[in-house]
């Protein structure tokens, strides 16, 4: 068996295994090579403003390169595509992003959807400082604001935290967590049943900080059960499989 045939068999076996875990074939997306990942990113929903692009180029030494890796960009494009299809979405939503890191999702969210305010929650104050530099144009009127906090210690049904010298009490309309593999399930336990949950996780245990991965869609749905699901699916890449679901507890 030559290398090409062996590779194809491995990839087919992976796809068959994933589809056995979920009978909705439409939900499974296979991006077989990094070139295909590039094509998906270029044709997808992830768009940033030219002013932000210029800022990243001019200050590239400040930002971690892996924040803009192919996998990161593809997963966020996928999220935006499916979230955009979730109808109806309430206009002027208040959004909280857990594990928001440097805030690379903030500008694309504002550009694609009707959002009044985004709070980015991360335990790393340095990352949040970078997020506010990256999204400086949204700081006026607090269309974006970074919050130094442990996402697993917030009561998401009635968030209370201090930021910008003010004590904030808010119930977000949407909860976004694209890094659930980095934390326990405690954050999910505090979501109310009328808050839209948009979450991603993956099956890769080899990355630093991945303390709570999922082996399949079924595993994700067991850990994070929804009563009303707008979307659930997987994205199989050359490096790992990412899982996503959008819905209500």
C-alpha positions in Angstrom: 0.0 0.0 0.0 1.5 3.4 -1.0 1.5 6.4 1.3 -1.3 8.1 -0.6 -3.6 5.1 -0.3 -2.8 4.6 3.3 -3.5 8.3 4.1 -6.8 8.2 2.3 -7.9 5.1 4.2 -7.0 6.7 7.5 -9.0 9.8 6.6 -12.0 7.8 5.4 -12.0 5.7 8.6 -11.9 9.0 10.6 -14.9 10.3 8.7 -16.9 7.1 9.1 -16.1 7.0 12.8 -17.4 10.6 13.2 -20.6 9.9 11.2 -21.4 6.9 13.4 -21.4 9.3 16.3 -24.0 11.5 14.7 -26.5 10.5 12.0 -26.8 14.0 10.6 -24.4 13.9 7.7 -24.9 17.6 6.9 -23.4 18.5 10.2 -20.0 17.0 9.4 -17.4 19.0 7.5 -14.1 17.5 6.4 -11.3 19.9 5.5 -8.7 17.4 4.4 -5.6 19.5 3.8 -4.2 22.8 5.0 -4.7 24.2 1.5 -8.4 23.4 1.8 -8.4 25.1 5.2 -7.1 28.2 3.5 -9.8 28.0 0.9 -12.5 27.7 3.6 -11.1 30.7 5.4 -11.0 32.8 2.3 -14.5 32.0 1.3 -16.0 32.1 4.7 -17.8 34.5 7.0 -14.7 35.7 8.9 -14.0 39.3 7.9 -12.1 42.0 9.7 -11.9 45.7 9.0 -8.9 47.0 7.1 -8.1 49.3 10.0 -7.8 46.3 12.3 -5.7 44.4 9.7 -3.4 47.4 9.5 -3.1 47.5 13.3 -2.2 43.8 13.4 0.5 44.3 10.8 2.0 47.3 12.4 2.0 45.7 15.9 2.5 42.1 15.0 5.2 41.6 17.7 2.5 42.2 20.3 0.1 39.5 19.3 0.7 35.7 19.6 0.9 34.3 16.0 -1.2 31.2 16.9 -4.1 33.5 17.7 -4.4 33.8 13.9 -3.5 30.2 12.9 -5.4 28.4 10.2 -7.3 26.4 12.8 -8.3 29.5 14.8 -9.5 31.3 11.7 -11.4 28.4 10.3 -13.2 27.6 13.5 -14.3 31.3 14.0 -15.5 31.5 10.4 -17.5 28.3 11.0 -19.1 29.8 14.1 -20.1 33.0 12.3 -21.5 31.1 9.4 -23.8 28.9 11.5 -24.6 31.6 14.0 -25.8 33.8 11.2 -28.2 31.1 10.1 -29.8 30.8 13.5 -33.1 32.6 13.0 -34.5 34.5 14.8 -31.7 36.2 16.7 -32.6 39.0 18.9 -31.3 42.4 17.6 -28.9 44.5 19.7 -27.8 41.5 21.7 -25.5 41.7 24.7 -22.8 39.0 24.4 -20.2 37.5 26.7 -17.2 35.6 25.3 -15.6 33.3 27.8 -11.9 32.7 27.4 -11.8 35.6 25.0 -8.0 35.8 24.9 -6.9 38.7 22.6 -10.5 39.3 21.3 -10.0 38.3 17.7 -13.7 37.4 17.4 -15.0 40.8 18.5 -14.7 42.7 15.3 -16.1 39.9 13.0 -19.1 39.6 15.4 -19.9 43.3 15.3 -19.5 43.3 11.5 -21.7 40.3 10.8 -24.4 40.6 13.4 -26.6 43.1 15.3 -24.8 43.3 18.6 -25.0 46.1 21.2 -22.2 45.1 23.5 -19.6 42.4 23.9 -17.8 41.6 27.2 -14.6 39.5 26.8 -13.8 37.4 29.9 -10.4 36.0 30.5 -8.2 35.3 33.5 -5.1 36.8 31.8 -5.0 40.6 32.2 -2.2 40.9 29.6 -4.4 39.2 27.0 -7.3 41.5 27.8 -5.1 44.6 27.4 -4.2 43.3 24.0 -7.8 42.7 23.2 -8.7 46.3 24.0 -5.9 47.5 21.8 -7.0 45.3 19.0 -10.6 46.4 19.4 -10.0 50.0 20.4 -12.7 51.4 18.1 -15.3 49.5 20.0 -14.3 50.8 23.5 -16.3 54.0 23.1 -19.8 53.4 24.5 -18.5 50.0 25.7 -19.4 48.2 22.6 -16.5 46.0 23.7 -15.0 45.8 27.2 -12.5 43.3 28.6 -13.2 41.7 32.0 -10.5 40.0 34.1 -12.3 37.0 35.7 -12.3 33.3 35.9 -15.1 32.2 33.5 -15.9 29.2 35.7 -16.6 31.3 38.7 -19.2 33.6 37.1 -22.9 33.2 37.5 -23.7 33.6 33.8 -27.5 33.9 34.5 -26.7 37.1 36.4 -23.2 38.2 35.9 -21.6 40.6 38.3 -18.0 41.8 37.8 -15.9 44.9 38.0 -14.4 46.4 35.0 -13.3 50.0 34.0 -13.8 51.0 37.7 -17.4 50.1 37.6 -19.5 47.3 39.1 -21.5 45.7 36.3 -24.6 43.5 36.7 -25.8 42.0 33.4 -27.6 39.0 32.0 -26.1 38.3 28.6 -28.3 37.3 25.7 -25.6 35.1 24.2 -22.8 33.0 25.9 -19.9 32.3 23.5 -17.2 29.8 24.5 -14.9 28.6 21.8 -12.3 27.2 24.2 -14.4 24.9 26.4 -11.5 22.4 26.3 -9.5 24.8 28.5 -11.9 24.8 31.4 -14.3 22.7 33.5 -18.0 22.5 32.8 -18.8 24.9 35.7 -19.5 27.8 33.4 -22.2 25.8 31.6 -24.0 24.9 34.8 -24.8 28.6 35.5 -26.4 29.4 32.1 -30.2 30.1 32.1 -32.5 28.4 29.7 -33.3 31.6 27.8 -29.7 32.4 27.1 -28.3 31.3 23.7 -25.2 29.1 24.1 -22.6 29.0 21.3 -19.8 26.7 22.2 -16.9 24.9 20.6 -14.5 22.2 21.9 -12.2 19.6 20.3 -10.7 16.1 20.7 -7.1 17.2 20.9 -5.4 16.3 24.2 -1.9 17.2 22.9 -2.2 20.9 23.3 -1.1 22.7 26.4 -4.0 23.7 28.6 -6.5 21.2 27.1 -7.9 19.8 30.3 -11.5 19.0 29.2 -11.6 17.7 25.6 -14.5 15.8 24.0 -14.1 12.6 22.0 -17.2 13.1 19.9 -20.3 15.1 19.3 -22.2 12.7 21.6 -19.6 13.3 24.3 -20.0 17.1 23.9 -23.8 16.8 24.1 -23.5 14.7 27.3 -21.3 17.2 29.0 -23.2 20.2 27.7 -26.9 19.1 27.2 -29.2 21.4 25.3 -33.0 21.1 25.2 -33.3 23.1 22.0 -30.5 22.8 19.4 -30.2 25.1 16.5 -27.0 23.6 15.2 -24.6 20.8 16.1 -21.7 19.5 14.0 -18.0 18.7 13.6 -15.1 20.2 11.6 -12.5 17.5 10.8 -9.1 19.1 10.0 -5.7 17.6 9.4 -4.8 18.2 13.0 -7.9 17.5 15.1 -11.7 17.5 15.1 -13.5 20.5 16.5 -17.1 20.2 17.7 -19.7 23.0 17.9 -23.3 23.4 19.1 -25.7 26.3 19.2 -28.9 26.3 21.3 -30.6 26.6 24.6 -30.3 24.5 27.8 
